[in-house]
Amino acid sequence: MTILDYIVDFLTNLIGGIDFETFLIIFGVTILLFLLIRELVTWYWKMNKIVRLQSEQIRLLQDILSEMKKDYR
């Protein structure tokens, strides 16, 4: 058996005892929890702010570079 066969067998045994609607509800709740936890982690580590500041730095550096190119022409 390949690894894929083991994974498929595991998932089949895992969800074999529940109906499809229950599986969809559990899957939906899991996705919502993942998104909520992801947002909390990015807020805690200030990742959104870091990305915004880095984007601003890139824009400013591009402005500086374009001005320097104008001066050397």
C-alpha positions, 0 to 999 in steps of 0.5 A: 500500500502506498501512503495515499492508500493509507490516508484514504483508508484512514479518512474513510474509517474516520468519516465512515460513522457519520452522515454527510451533513454532519461531516459538512457541518464539522468541516465548516466549523473547522474552517471557521475556527482556522480562519479565526485563529489565523486572524488572532495570531496575525493580530497578536504578532502584528503581521498585518501591520508589518506587511503594511509598513513594508509595503510603504517602505517599498513605495518610498524606496521606489520614489527615491530611486525614481528621483535619483534616476531623474537627477542622473540624466 
